[in-house]
Amino acid sequence: MVVFPWLAAAGAATVVLIAAVCRGRLYATFAAVLLGIQTLVASALAPRFAWCWPIYAYFQAALLVHFALLVRPRLRSLPYRALVSVPASWFVAGTILAIPWALFAAFGGEPRGAWIPYAVALVGLVQSLRHRPEEIDIALDGDAIDSLRRHPRGDVRVERPLRIVQITDPHLGPFMSEARLRRICERAVRRAPDLVFLTGDFITMESHGAHEALTRALSPLSATVARKPADVSTSTSTPTFAGTSS
């Protein structure tokens, strides 16, 4: 692992140069700051991962490839996401979380438990690869709420509640493919919602130019446009919220 810091620094400098030439100053500055910090931390902790240095080096290489190819952002294939984008995102997140361990090592300490931030990042990775549908029934009783606070759920029910579906933060990109987002929208339509709330963020660096892909992914929701809303003119009604986050 002696050469790791030099190779990592050379790779980061190369990515920044490519970014400056091919994409512009803004992305080059972003890459320089993020990769600069990440390279310093990864280099400081590299001796702690000498026992698995090929894997550690692979993750660093995947990270550099990922940021280098972001100079031409587009939605990538499943093999690329599995071998490059997802490992790179996990590794950079874990390395940033490991800053306290790197600082401890820089002052001569023994950074025990350097694997912990990567384990925490792995938990986040698993959560990002899964969407979490949640259904909530809320009875509206018409009572005024004095302040902004959590209001107890009522127990009144109506025969046909107002159904509201919210799709939030899909982040079309490495963790959310067009096909996956489309399936989520199709399941939302099958709930026969009266209202659909779309709350961002919708895009990532990879997908900020993929407007057609986002349109195709959300297209199943167009089936709800012509649907007649439920009659909720009664004073006490029960909205049913079905939310999906990513």
N, C-alpha and C positions, 0 to 999 in steps of 0.2 A: 504493500500500500504506500510505499515511499514516493512513487511517481504519481499517485492519485491526485494530489493537489495541483501539480503542474499540468497534468492532462485535463483536469476539470477546468482550471483557469483558462487554458488555451481554448478549450471547447466553448466556454462562455464568451470569451472575447470574439471568437469566430461567429457565434450566433448574433452578437450585438452588431458586428460589422455587416453581416448579411441583412439584418433588420434595418440598419441605417441606409443601405444601398437599395434594398428592394421594397421596403414598406414606408420608411420615413422616420423622422426624428422622434415623434411621440412614442411609437412602439419601441424604437431602439433605446430610448431612455427608460421605459418601463422594463424592458428586458435586462438592461444594464444593472438597474437597482435590484430587481428580484434575483437575477442569476448571480449577482455579486454577493448578496447576502447568503444565498443558498450555497454557493461554492465555498465560502468561508466556513460555514457551519458544517457542511458535509466533509470538508477536509479536516476540520478539527476532530470530528468524530470517527473518521475513517479507521484509525487504529483499533477502535472498539469493535469494529466489524471485520477485522482481518480474517476471522474464521470463515466468513462467507463472502470474501472479497469479489468473486466473480459475479455474484448476485447484486452486491452493492454497486459494482461498476456498471452492471447492466442497467440498473435503475437510473444512474446518473447519465448514461448514454441515451436512454429513452427520453429523459427530461430534455436534453439538449436537442435531440431530433424533433421533439414535440414543439419546442419554442422556435426552432429554425423554420419548420414548415408552416408555422402560423403567419409567416410573412405572406403566404398565399392561402388565406383562410377559406376553408370549405368543409362541408360535412364529409367525414371519412368513413371508410368501410368498417365493418365489424372486426376483421382481423387487425386492422391498424389501431382501432380503439382499444382492443384487448391487449395488444402487444406494446403499444406506445402511449396513447393518450391517457388511458386509465392508470397504468403504472406510474407515468410521469406525474400526473396530478396527485396521486397518493404520496409519492416520494417527496415532492416539493412541499406538500402540506406537512408531512411528518418532519421534514428537515427544519421548516420554519418553527414548528412547535418545539424543536430541540434546541433552540437558541440558548435557553438557560444552561443546558448541559455543556454546550460549546463554550460559553463564557466561563463556566466553572473549570473546564479543561484548559482554557487559555491562561488562567491564573494558577496553573500547576496542580489543580485538583484532579481527582480520579472520577470521571463522569459515569458513575455506576447507574445502571438502569437506563442506559441510552436508548434502549429499545422501546421504552414506555411511550414517548411521543409518536413513534411509528405505529404502535398498537392503537393509540387513540385515533390516529388518522385512519387506520384500517376500519375502525368502527364507523367513522364518518363515511368512508368509501362504501361500506355495505349498506348504510342508510341511503346513500345517493343512488345506489343501483336498484333500490326498491321504492315503489310508490306506496303511500299509506292512505288508503281510502278511509274516511271516517264519516259516520252518519249520526246526526244529532237531531232530536225532536225538541222544539221549543214552543211552548204554549204562550201566546200573547194575551194577557188579561186586561190590557188597557190601563193599568196603574202607572202613574208617573214615577220616574226614578229621579231621586233628588240629586245624585251626583254620578259621575262616571265610575261605575263599579260593576262587578259581576252580579247579574240578576238571577235569582233562583229559577230553575226551569219549572214551568207549571205542569199540572197533571190533566188539564182539559184536552180533549181530543175531538176532532171533527171528522166527518166521514171522508172528506177529500182534502187533505192538507195542501197548502201551498208548498210546492217542491222547488228548492233552490239548489243548484249545483255550482260549486266553486272549484275551478282548476287554477292552482296557484304555483308559480315558480317552476315551470317545466324545464327551463334552461336547455333548450334544444342544442345538442352538442354531444360530447363524448359519453355522457351518462344518460342521455335521453335522445334516442334516435327518432327519426320521423315516424317509423312504423310503430314504435312504442307509444308515442304521444297520440297517434291516430287511434290505437286500441283503447287508450284511456278515454278519448272523446266518444268512441263508439259505446263504451260501457256507460258513459254519462247519459247519452241519448236514450239508452234502454231504460233508464230510470224515469223517463217521461217528465223531465223538469219543466216548470213554468218559467223559471228564470235561470240563466247561466251567467255566472260571474267569472270573467277571465282576469286574473290579477297576476302581473308579471313578477319576475322577469321571464321573458320568453326566449331570449337569444343569449349566446355566448360569443367568444371570439371566433369560434369556428363557424357559427351560423349567422353572423350579423349581416351577411350578404345573401343568405338563403331564404329570401322572402317567399319564393314559390314553395319551398319545402314546408315552411310554417303554414302557409295557406292550405296545402294539401293535408297536413296533419290535423288542422282544425276543421277541415271541410265537413266531417260528419255532423258537426254542431248546426250546420245549416238546416238540418231536418227539423230543428226545433222552432224555426222562424215562423212557420205557418200554423203552429199549434195554438189553439185557443187557450188562454190562461184559465186557471181554475177560478171559480166564483169565491172570492174571499171577502165578500161584502159584510159578513157577520161581524159583530163587535169582538168576538173571541175566536181566534183562528190559531192553527198550529202549523207554522212553517217547518218543513223538514229540510235540513241542510245536509247535503252530501258533499264533502270536501275531499279533494285529492291534492296532495302536495308531493314534491319531489326534492 
